[in-house]
């Protein structure tokens, strides 16, 4: 059963299919969503497409990556390229992050989280602020991840929080779970903790799949 704490719902040991079902129930209309890169979301999206082909009208949705590596879309490290390859054939409008882009209000902000508490490309050393004046930020992670040593462009806290709801997929990692729960308790000041605190203040519901 989900564990509910105020506006936070934690759903334990969720498989990709269950997360896909949850997403399908929230994508019956139209609007914009932002989704993470990395390895976790794509099997979920594949299940969503396979299980709910008639339930989601992708042509009614604009899809934004949370962040991207500054590489061409045909590069294996490009989040936008992977999202476009999976969802554009089904009619989704894919928005690439670029200087001057204007992210909309999101029906859903879907996030992953690193073991260091980073969200999108807002790493602890970047000191992300909920009142940052820009909606996009270009930065260099420090340290650079060995598997993707590239500069990044990312949605900022204000853009991620411009949403009806937040959902996290933690991928079953125990280290991520402990960092997330510490953030919920206010026991750290990592980027995820700052986002959760702001979401609570704005009464944005948060769902977490572990």
Protein Blocks (a to p, Z undefined) as FASTA:
>chain_A
ZZdehjaccdehiafklmmmmmmmmmmmgcdddddedjklmmmmmmmmmmmmmmpcfklp
ccddfbdcdddfkbmklmklmmmmmmmmnopacddddehiacdddfbdcddddfkopahj
lcfklopafkbfbfbdcdddddddfklcccdddddfklmmmcfbdcddehlpaklmmmmm
mmmnopaccfklmmmmmmmmnopacdddZZ
